[in-house]
Amino acid sequence: MDKLLIIDDNDDIRKQLKWGLSKDYELVLAGDAPEALAAFASQQPKVVTLDLGLPPDEDGSGEGFRCLEEILRKGGATKVIVITGNDGKDNAHRAIHMGAYDYLPKPIDLNELKVVVKRAFHLSRIEEENSRLQSALDVKQTGMGGMVGQCPQMQQVFSTIRKVATSDAAVLITGESGTGKELVSRALHSLSLRAAGPLIAINCGAIPENLLESEFFGMEKGAFTGAHARIQGKFEYAHKGTLFLDEIGELPANLQVKLLRYLQEKVLQRVGGREDIVSDTRVVCATNIDIEKAIAQGAFRSDLYYRIAIITINLPPLRERGEDIMLLANLFIKKFSDHFNKKVRGFNADAQEYLETYEWPGNVRELENKIQRAVIMSDSSLLKPEDLGGSALKGARGVGAKESETLREARERVERSTILLAIRKHGGSIVKTAEDLGVSRPTLYELMKKHGLSVGSS
């Protein structure tokens, strides 16, 4: 049953309202501001009726307005119905201006009050439902951990993260540079049972080989010249948490052996030490190389691969994510326009075509950097291809395409661009687009699905 807080210093009025409203609502009664604010904090009612004439200012409205201000500050979505005297229209208007939902004059007409209260609860439920739906939309768009994606490939990534996050299974994240592998590792950690523990990241390709072992496992005092103190390694720091090993394909052969031992036994030894140290750490790895090719070439141990890749999450390149390109682009526009206090609000048609047909070798990271620069430098409300480092013509013909591409890749790129231009030309009309392209509607739908396009691409 909905909770209704009634605030009135008149005991007779409280009894009258209790008699008239108790069948429909769970009533909470208060006779002064302190009692009312305490009840509001503990009961969290969605609707409140408030008599502005509260003690010690029964003949005025100061205490009532203070109470109203506190309720609206603590529960901005609460509907407050203000009760005023016949000559209190100015106070009523002031209350509405402050954020009160409605007002009624004294003496209270119970039937009129019932209608207003019922309408207030109805509106409150609608707002809650809208908020819930918006939250659901936000989850779909942002996915998790700051990642955004509506395409089927990214929805599959999000689904896999949710399934494996609470296990301790080793995860290998694959994908081109800039696709968001570190964001996946953060999402896995934040949704895991280890979320209260640390998330430690190491880029295996950024640390000199002679320092990498001590970075991993730590070192004992005197282990080598210059080792003046005992130092813990990242595996120890990540105890009860997650260790993210980025660019695992760059790991030297001798450390591959030691990492394999840790994964098998969950113990390590510091450099220069003999003591086995237990570290309860989940290992998540990532690479942008073809790890199976590296195994075939003898550059990566197959037994280590099977240990780190119990679950594999492959991140698609941006060029294969269809409408996600514009979804991301528009989010970055808003982000950087707000951050730099600019009035950039979107892209002109040529810029959109450029974004949709560019190959994005640097993936999401490149898109973010291009838009950040464009927002800073542009004096227009709509970005043009030149602002993004290209032109519509260059974009359509594949600026950013691979220096050498197969005939099939070139054909698919041109096919996608042609369909996209036809959709835009005919304002999203499937019938006219199919006629223009000389294909049936079912065939057009299949081609659009293949290239991640929709009527909204126009």
C-alpha positions as CSV (number, residue, x, y, z in Angstrom):
1,M,0.0,0.0,0.0
2,D,1.3,3.5,-0.9
3,K,2.6,5.6,2.0
4,L,1.2,9.1,2.5
5,L,2.7,11.5,5.0
6,I,0.3,14.0,6.5
7,I,1.8,17.0,8.2
8,D,-0.6,19.2,10.2
9,D,-0.4,20.6,13.7
10,N,-4.3,20.4,14.1
11,D,-5.2,17.1,15.8
12,D,-8.8,17.3,14.6
13,I,-7.7,17.7,10.9
14,R,-5.2,14.8,11.3
15,K,-8.1,12.6,12.6
16,Q,-10.4,13.7,9.8
17,L,-7.8,12.9,7.1
18,K,-7.0,9.6,8.8
19,W,-10.6,8.6,8.7
20,G,-11.0,9.6,5.1
21,L,-7.7,8.2,3.6
22,S,-6.7,5.2,5.7
23,K,-8.6,2.7,3.5
24,D,-6.5,3.7,0.4
25,Y,-3.1,4.5,1.9
26,E,-0.7,3.7,4.6
27,L,-0.8,6.9,6.6
28,V,2.1,8.5,8.5
29,L,1.1,11.4,10.7
30,A,3.2,14.3,12.0
31,G,2.3,17.5,14.0
32,D,5.4,19.6,13.6
33,A,8.5,20.0,11.4
34,P,11.0,17.9,13.4
35,E,8.5,15.0,13.7
36,A,7.7,15.3,10.0
37,L,11.3,15.3,8.8
38,A,12.1,12.3,11.0
39,A,9.1,10.4,9.6
40,F,10.0,11.4,6.0
41,A,13.6,10.1,6.5
42,S,12.5,6.8,7.9
43,Q,9.4,6.1,5.8
44,Q,10.3,7.6,2.5
45,P,6.7,8.4,1.4
46,K,6.1,9.3,-2.3
47,V,3.4,11.8,-1.5
48,V,3.2,14.4,1.4
49,T,0.4,16.8,2.4
50,L,1.9,19.8,4.2
51,D,0.1,22.5,6.2
52,L,2.4,25.6,6.0
53,G,1.3,26.9,9.4
54,L,3.4,24.7,11.7
55,P,4.6,25.4,15.2
56,P,6.2,27.5,16.5
57,D,4.9,29.7,13.6
58,E,1.3,28.6,13.5
59,D,0.1,32.0,12.2
60,G,2.9,32.3,9.7
61,S,4.5,30.1,7.1
62,G,8.2,30.2,7.9
63,E,8.4,26.8,9.6
64,G,6.3,25.2,6.8
65,F,8.5,26.5,4.1
66,R,11.6,25.3,6.0
67,C,10.0,21.8,6.2
68,L,9.1,21.9,2.5
69,E,12.6,22.9,1.5
70,E,14.1,20.0,3.5
71,I,11.7,17.4,2.1
72,L,12.4,18.6,-1.5
73,R,16.1,18.6,-0.9
74,K,16.2,15.1,0.5
75,G,13.6,13.6,-1.9
76,G,13.4,15.6,-5.1
77,A,10.9,13.3,-6.6
78,T,8.4,13.5,-3.7
79,K,5.1,15.1,-4.5
80,V,4.2,17.6,-1.8
81,I,0.6,19.0,-1.7
82,V,0.6,22.2,0.2
83,I,-2.4,23.2,2.4
84,T,-2.9,27.0,2.8
85,G,-5.4,29.4,4.3
86,N,-8.0,31.2,2.1
87,D,-5.7,34.2,1.9
88,G,-2.6,32.2,1.3
89,K,-2.4,32.3,-2.5
90,D,1.0,34.1,-2.5
91,N,2.4,31.4,-0.2
92,A,0.9,28.7,-2.5
93,H,2.5,30.2,-5.6
94,R,5.8,30.5,-3.7
95,A,5.5,26.8,-2.7
96,I,4.8,25.7,-6.3
97,H,7.8,27.8,-7.5
98,M,10.0,25.9,-4.9
99,G,8.9,22.6,-6.3
100,A,5.6,21.6,-4.5
101,Y,3.3,19.4,-6.6
102,D,0.0,21.2,-5.9
103,Y,-1.9,23.2,-3.3
104,L,-5.3,23.2,-1.7
105,P,-7.0,25.9,0.3
106,K,-8.6,25.5,3.8
107,P,-11.1,24.3,4.8
108,I,-10.0,21.0,3.1
109,D,-12.5,19.4,0.7
110,L,-11.8,15.7,1.4
111,N,-13.1,14.6,-2.0
112,E,-10.9,17.1,-3.8
113,L,-7.9,16.1,-1.7
114,K,-8.5,12.4,-2.6
115,V,-8.4,13.3,-6.3
116,V,-5.2,15.3,-6.0
117,V,-3.5,12.7,-3.8
118,K,-4.5,9.9,-6.3
119,R,-3.1,11.9,-9.2
120,A,0.2,12.6,-7.3
121,F,0.7,8.9,-6.7
122,H,-0.1,8.1,-10.3
123,L,2.4,10.6,-11.5
124,S,5.0,9.3,-9.1
125,R,4.6,5.7,-10.5
126,I,4.9,7.0,-14.0
127,E,8.1,8.8,-13.2
128,E,9.6,5.7,-11.5
129,E,8.7,3.6,-14.5
130,N,10.3,6.1,-16.9
131,S,13.4,6.1,-14.7
132,R,13.5,2.3,-14.7
133,L,13.2,2.2,-18.5
134,Q,15.9,4.9,-18.9
135,S,18.2,2.9,-16.7
136,A,17.6,-0.2,-18.8
137,L,18.4,1.8,-21.9
138,D,21.5,3.2,-20.3
139,V,22.6,-0.3,-19.4
140,K,22.0,-1.5,-23.0
141,Q,24.0,1.5,-24.4
142,T,26.8,1.6,-22.0
143,G,26.8,-2.2,-21.4
144,M,29.2,-2.1,-18.4
145,G,32.4,-0.7,-17.2
146,G,32.2,2.4,-19.4
147,M,31.8,0.3,-22.6
148,V,29.2,1.2,-25.2
149,G,27.7,-1.1,-27.8
150,Q,24.4,-2.1,-29.3
151,C,25.7,-4.3,-32.1
152,P,25.3,-8.1,-31.7
153,Q,29.0,-8.6,-31.2
154,M,29.2,-6.3,-28.3
155,Q,26.0,-7.6,-26.7
156,Q,27.7,-11.0,-26.9
157,V,30.7,-9.6,-25.2
158,F,28.6,-8.1,-22.4
159,S,26.7,-11.4,-22.0
160,T,30.0,-13.4,-21.7
161,I,31.4,-10.9,-19.1
162,R,28.2,-11.3,-16.9
163,K,28.5,-15.1,-17.1
164,V,32.2,-15.5,-16.2
165,A,32.8,-12.5,-13.9
166,T,31.8,-14.3,-10.7
167,S,34.0,-17.3,-11.5
168,D,37.7,-17.4,-11.1
169,A,38.3,-18.8,-14.5
170,A,41.2,-17.4,-16.4
171,V,40.1,-15.1,-19.2
172,L,42.0,-14.1,-22.4
173,I,40.8,-10.9,-24.1
174,T,41.7,-10.7,-27.7
175,G,41.2,-7.8,-30.2
176,E,43.0,-5.1,-32.1
177,S,44.7,-2.2,-30.3
178,G,42.2,0.3,-29.1
179,T,39.1,-2.0,-29.0
180,G,38.8,-1.7,-25.2
181,K,40.5,-4.7,-23.7
182,E,41.4,-3.0,-20.4
183,L,37.8,-1.9,-20.0
184,V,36.8,-5.5,-20.2
185,S,39.2,-6.4,-17.5
186,R,37.8,-3.7,-15.3
187,A,34.3,-4.9,-15.9
188,L,35.3,-8.5,-15.1
189,H,36.8,-7.3,-11.8
190,S,34.0,-5.0,-10.8
191,L,31.4,-7.7,-11.3
192,S,33.4,-10.4,-9.6
193,L,33.4,-11.6,-6.0
194,R,36.9,-10.0,-5.8
195,A,35.6,-6.5,-6.5
196,A,36.6,-5.3,-3.0
197,G,40.2,-6.3,-3.7
198,P,42.7,-4.6,-5.9
199,L,42.8,-4.5,-9.7
200,I,46.5,-4.4,-10.8
201,A,47.5,-4.0,-14.4
202,I,50.9,-4.7,-16.1
203,N,51.7,-4.0,-19.7
204,C,54.1,-6.9,-20.6
205,G,55.4,-5.1,-23.7
206,A,56.2,-1.9,-21.9
207,I,58.6,-3.1,-19.2
208,P,62.2,-4.1,-20.0
209,E,62.7,-7.8,-20.0
210,N,65.4,-7.7,-17.3
211,L,62.9,-5.9,-14.9
212,L,59.8,-7.8,-15.8
213,E,60.4,-10.8,-13.4
214,S,60.9,-8.6,-10.3
215,E,57.8,-6.5,-11.5
216,F,55.8,-9.8,-11.5
217,F,57.1,-11.6,-8.4
218,G,59.1,-9.0,-6.4
219,M,62.6,-9.4,-5.1
220,E,64.5,-10.0,-1.9
221,K,67.0,-7.6,-0.5
222,G,70.4,-8.3,-2.0
223,A,69.0,-10.3,-5.0
224,F,71.3,-8.3,-7.3
225,T,73.3,-5.1,-7.3
226,G,71.2,-2.2,-6.2
227,A,68.5,-4.4,-4.6
228,H,68.6,-2.6,-1.2
229,A,65.3,-3.7,0.1
230,R,62.7,-6.4,-0.2
231,I,60.0,-5.4,-2.7
232,Q,56.7,-7.1,-3.3
233,G,55.7,-7.9,-6.9
234,K,52.4,-7.3,-8.6
235,F,51.1,-10.8,-7.9
236,E,51.4,-10.1,-4.2
237,Y,49.8,-6.7,-4.5
238,A,46.9,-8.3,-6.3
239,H,46.2,-10.8,-3.5
240,K,42.4,-11.3,-3.2
241,G,42.0,-9.3,-6.4
242,T,42.7,-9.4,-10.1
243,L,45.9,-9.1,-12.1
244,F,45.5,-7.9,-15.6
245,L,48.4,-8.8,-17.9
246,D,48.1,-6.8,-21.1
247,E,50.0,-7.7,-24.2
248,I,50.7,-11.2,-22.8
249,G,52.0,-12.3,-26.2
250,E,55.1,-10.2,-25.6
251,L,56.0,-12.2,-22.5
252,P,59.6,-13.6,-22.7
253,A,59.9,-17.4,-22.8
254,N,61.5,-17.7,-19.3
255,L,58.7,-15.8,-17.7
256,Q,56.1,-17.9,-19.5
257,V,57.4,-20.9,-17.6
258,K,57.2,-19.0,-14.3
259,L,53.7,-17.7,-15.0
260,L,52.6,-21.2,-15.9
261,R,54.0,-22.5,-12.5
262,Y,52.1,-19.8,-10.7
263,L,48.8,-20.6,-12.5
264,Q,49.2,-24.3,-11.7
265,E,50.3,-24.0,-8.1
266,K,49.2,-20.5,-7.0
267,V,52.6,-20.0,-5.3
268,L,55.5,-17.7,-6.3
269,Q,59.1,-17.0,-5.3
270,R,60.6,-13.5,-5.2
271,V,63.7,-12.9,-7.3
272,G,66.6,-14.0,-5.1
273,G,64.3,-15.8,-2.6
274,R,63.5,-19.5,-1.9
275,E,60.3,-19.1,0.1
276,D,57.1,-20.2,-1.6
277,I,54.5,-17.3,-1.2
278,V,50.8,-18.0,-1.7
279,S,48.9,-15.4,-3.7
280,D,45.2,-15.8,-4.3
281,T,45.0,-13.8,-7.5
282,R,42.7,-14.1,-10.5
283,V,44.7,-13.6,-13.8
284,V,43.1,-11.9,-16.8
285,C,45.2,-11.6,-19.9
286,A,44.9,-9.7,-23.2
287,T,46.7,-9.6,-26.5
288,N,46.3,-8.0,-29.9
289,I,48.4,-10.6,-31.7
290,D,47.3,-13.9,-33.2
291,I,48.2,-16.1,-30.2
292,E,47.6,-19.3,-32.1
293,K,50.0,-18.2,-34.8
294,A,52.6,-17.3,-32.1
295,I,52.2,-20.9,-30.7
296,A,52.7,-22.4,-34.2
297,Q,55.9,-20.3,-34.6
298,G,57.2,-21.4,-31.2
299,A,57.0,-17.9,-29.7
300,F,54.3,-18.8,-27.1
301,R,53.9,-21.9,-25.0
302,S,50.7,-23.9,-25.9
303,D,50.4,-25.2,-22.3
304,L,50.4,-21.6,-21.0
305,Y,47.8,-20.7,-23.6
306,Y,45.4,-23.4,-22.4
307,R,45.9,-22.1,-18.8
308,I,45.2,-18.4,-19.6
309,A,42.4,-19.0,-22.1
310,I,39.8,-21.1,-20.3
311,I,37.4,-18.3,-21.5
312,T,38.2,-16.2,-24.5
313,I,36.5,-12.8,-25.1
314,N,37.1,-11.4,-28.6
315,L,36.5,-7.7,-29.1
316,P,35.4,-6.8,-32.6
317,P,37.2,-4.0,-34.5
318,L,35.2,-0.7,-34.7
319,R,34.8,-1.0,-38.5
320,E,32.7,-4.1,-38.0
321,R,30.4,-2.7,-35.3
322,G,27.9,-0.9,-37.7
323,E,25.7,1.7,-35.9
324,D,27.9,1.6,-32.8
325,I,30.2,4.0,-34.7
326,M,27.7,6.8,-34.7
327,L,26.5,5.9,-31.2
328,L,30.0,6.2,-29.8
329,A,30.7,9.3,-31.9
330,N,27.7,11.1,-30.5
331,L,28.5,10.2,-27.0
332,F,32.1,11.5,-27.5
333,I,30.6,14.7,-28.9
334,K,28.5,15.3,-25.8
335,K,31.4,14.3,-23.5
336,F,33.9,16.7,-25.0
337,S,31.5,19.5,-25.7
338,D,30.5,19.5,-22.0
339,H,34.1,19.2,-20.9
340,F,35.5,22.0,-23.0
341,N,32.3,24.1,-22.8
342,K,31.8,24.1,-26.6
343,K,28.6,24.2,-28.6
344,V,29.3,21.3,-31.0
345,R,26.2,19.2,-31.2
346,G,26.7,16.8,-34.1
347,F,28.0,16.0,-37.6
348,N,27.0,17.2,-41.0
349,A,26.1,14.5,-43.6
350,D,29.5,14.3,-45.1
351,A,31.2,13.9,-41.7
352,Q,28.7,11.1,-40.8
353,E,29.6,9.3,-44.1
354,Y,33.3,9.7,-43.3
355,L,32.8,8.2,-39.9
356,E,30.8,5.3,-41.2
357,T,33.1,4.4,-44.1
358,Y,36.6,5.1,-42.5
359,E,38.4,1.9,-41.6
360,W,39.4,2.9,-38.0
361,P,42.7,1.1,-37.7
362,G,43.0,2.6,-34.2
363,N,39.5,1.6,-33.3
364,V,37.5,3.2,-30.4
365,R,40.6,5.0,-29.1
366,E,41.3,6.6,-32.5
367,L,37.6,7.7,-32.8
368,E,37.7,9.3,-29.3
369,N,41.0,11.1,-30.1
370,K,39.7,12.4,-33.4
371,I,36.5,13.7,-31.9
372,Q,38.3,15.3,-28.9
373,R,40.6,17.2,-31.3
374,A,37.7,18.2,-33.6
375,V,35.6,19.5,-30.7
376,I,38.5,21.6,-29.4
377,M,39.4,23.1,-32.8
378,S,36.0,23.5,-34.4
379,D,34.1,26.9,-34.4
380,S,30.9,25.3,-35.9
381,S,28.0,23.5,-34.2
382,L,28.3,20.7,-36.7
383,L,31.6,18.9,-37.4
384,K,32.8,18.5,-41.0
385,P,35.0,15.7,-42.5
386,E,38.0,18.1,-42.5
387,D,37.6,18.6,-38.7
388,L,38.0,14.8,-38.3
389,G,41.1,14.6,-40.5
390,G,39.6,13.6,-43.8
391,S,36.8,14.3,-46.3
392,A,33.6,12.7,-47.3
393,L,35.1,11.6,-50.7
394,K,38.2,10.2,-49.0
395,G,36.1,8.5,-46.4
396,A,33.8,6.8,-48.9
397,R,36.8,5.6,-50.9
398,G,38.5,4.1,-47.8
399,V,40.9,6.5,-46.2
400,G,42.4,4.5,-43.4
401,A,41.9,1.3,-45.4
402,K,44.6,-1.3,-45.2
403,E,47.6,-0.5,-47.5
404,S,46.9,-3.9,-49.1
405,E,43.5,-5.4,-49.1
406,T,42.0,-8.4,-50.8
407,L,39.5,-8.1,-53.6
408,R,36.8,-9.5,-51.3
409,E,37.6,-6.8,-48.7
410,A,37.5,-4.0,-51.2
411,R,34.2,-5.3,-52.7
412,E,32.6,-5.5,-49.3
413,R,33.7,-2.0,-48.4
414,V,32.3,-0.5,-51.6
415,E,29.1,-2.6,-51.2
416,R,28.5,-1.2,-47.7
417,S,29.2,2.4,-48.8
418,T,26.8,2.0,-51.8
419,I,24.0,0.7,-49.7
420,L,24.5,3.4,-47.1
421,L,24.4,6.1,-49.6
422,A,21.2,4.7,-51.2
423,I,19.5,4.5,-47.8
424,R,20.3,8.1,-47.2
425,K,19.2,9.2,-50.7
426,H,15.8,7.7,-50.2
427,G,15.2,8.8,-46.7
428,G,15.3,5.3,-45.3
429,S,12.6,3.9,-47.6
430,I,13.4,0.2,-48.1
431,V,11.2,-0.1,-51.2
432,K,12.9,2.8,-53.0
433,T,16.4,1.8,-51.9
434,A,15.8,-1.8,-53.1
435,E,14.5,-0.5,-56.5
436,D,17.5,1.8,-56.8
437,L,20.0,-0.9,-56.1
438,G,18.2,-3.4,-58.3
439,V,17.7,-6.0,-55.6
440,S,14.6,-7.5,-53.8
441,R,13.6,-6.3,-50.4
442,P,14.6,-9.6,-48.6
443,T,18.0,-9.4,-50.3
444,L,18.4,-5.8,-49.2
445,Y,17.5,-6.7,-45.6
446,E,20.2,-9.5,-45.7
447,L,22.8,-7.1,-47.1
448,M,21.9,-4.5,-44.4
449,K,22.2,-7.2,-41.7
450,K,25.5,-8.3,-43.1
451,H,27.0,-4.8,-43.0
452,G,25.4,-3.8,-39.7
453,L,23.1,-1.2,-41.3
454,S,19.5,-0.2,-40.6
455,V,17.0,2.4,-41.7
456,G,18.4,4.5,-38.9
457,S,21.7,4.7,-40.8
458,S,20.2,7.4,-42.9
